[in-house]
Amino acid sequence: MFVPDRPLLEVIVRGTVMYLALFLMLRVVLKRESSGLGMTDVLVVVLIADAAQNAIAGEYRSIPDGVVLVATILFWSYTLNYLGYRFPLMERLVHPPPLPLVRDGRMLRRNMRRELVTVTELESLLREQGVTDISEVRLACMEGDGRMSVVTRRSHVRGRGVTD
């Protein structure tokens, strides 16, 4: 139970590959599904829960394997956030910039298509923020964490999660 049954380097490499692969997949595909929590937060919670469950349930057959895997996941979470803080190029990967969906009352359909936001969904999100006419919108952006922010011609900033 306390003696690792797999080489710890194998556990570290597996944890690293899975964390980075899932990070890239979630970053590219599911940005708007993770609003409210940061994508790395969601990823860490899911991976740690699975790693801890495996260690607790005995699938690894040893506690050190589970502890090393959880430590590897936390290491990569911290490291990516640190690199995003220190280096502008990494910041764009870890914390993507806002994507405009409406500018000066006009829908930016190319950007909407990129994030799979329909006209109906956009109008619904604008209504949730008190905007009844798209011509009132100076700028509406999908933020890097999936929330939508809106600046109206009245210069009042609002923010709301896309999946709320």
N, C-alpha and C positions, 0 to 999 in steps of 0.2 A: 504494500500500500504506500510506503514512503520511499521506495526505491523506484526511480524512473524505469519504465519498461521500453522506452524509445530513446534514442540519442537526443539530448536536449537541443543540439544544433538542428536536428530535423524538425522539432517542434517550433523552434524560432523561425526557420525558413518557411515552414507551412503557414505559420501565423502572419509572417511578413507578406508572403505572396497573396494570401487571401485578403488581408486588410487592404493592400494597395490595389488589388484587382477590384474589390468591391467599392473602394473609394472612387476609382475612375469610372466605374459603371454608374454609380449613383450620381456622381458629378455631371456626367454627360446626359443621362437619361431621365433621372427622377428629381430634378431640381425643385419643381413646384410641388411635389408630393411631400416634401420635407419641411414646409413652412411651419413656423412656430419653434422648432428646434433646428439647430444647425445640422447640416448633413453629417458632419463628423460626430456630433453628439448621438444621432440616431444609430450610426454605424457602430460606434463604440458600445452602446447599450446592447444592441443585438448580438454582436460578436462576443462580448463578455458574458452575456447570459448563456449563450450556447457553450462557450468554453467552460464556464463554471458548471453548467449542467453536466457536461461530459465528465468533468473531474469528480463531481459529486455522485453521479450515477454509476461511476466505475467504468465507463467506456474506455478511458485511458488506462485504467488499472493502477494508476498512481496519482497521488496528489501533486507531486512536483511537476508532472507534465502539464496539468491544468494551470498551476500557478505560473509556470514559465510562459504558457500561451497567453494568459491574461496580461502578464507583464509586457509581452511583445506587442499586444494590441494597444495597451496604454502608451508604450514607448512611441509607436508610430503615430498615434493620435497627437501626442504632445509635440513630436518632431515636426509633423506637417504644419501644425499651428505655429510653431516657432519659426519654421522656414518661411511661412506666409507672412509673418510679422517682419522678418529681417530682409527678405528679398522680394522686390516688386514683381518679378516674373512668377514666383511661387504664389504670391498673394492672389494673382489672377486665377490660379488653379484652385487654391484653397478657399478663397473668398471672391467669387466672380463678381464683376461689376454689374450694375443695374442694366437691364435691357429695356429701352423705351418701347411701349406698346401703343401709346397715343402721344402725338405732339401737335400742339396748336389746334386741337379739335379734330385731327385726322388720325384714323387708325393706321398703324404701321403694319400692314398685313404680312409682310415678309417676316418681321420679328414675331408676330403672333403665330405664324405657321411654324417657325423655329421652335417655339415653346408649346405648340399644340393648344393654343388658347383660341377658342371659337368666339365669334362675334357675340353670341348669346351669353357665353360665360363672362366675357369682358364687360358687357352691359350690366350683367348681374352684379359683378364686383363693383362697378362704378355706382350702381344704385345703393348697394350696401354702405357706401361711403357718402351717401347723400347727393350724388351727382345724377341728375335726371336727364341732362342733355350733354352729349359728348362735346358739343361746341364750347361748353364751360371749362373743359380740361385744357390746361396749358401743357401738362406733362403727366403721363401715367407710366410707371416703370414696374417691371417685375424685378424685385431685388434679388440679390444672390442667394438668399435663403428661401426664396419662393414666395415671399410676401409681395403684395402690390402696394406701391405708394402712389398717391395722386396729389398733384398740385393744380388747383383750379385757378381760373382768372382772378378769383378773389384772394389768391395767394395764401390759401389755407392748406397746410400739408396734412394728409391723412394716410394712414397705413393699415393694411388688413391682410391677413393670410389668404392665399389663393384657394386653399382647400378648406377654409373655415366655412 
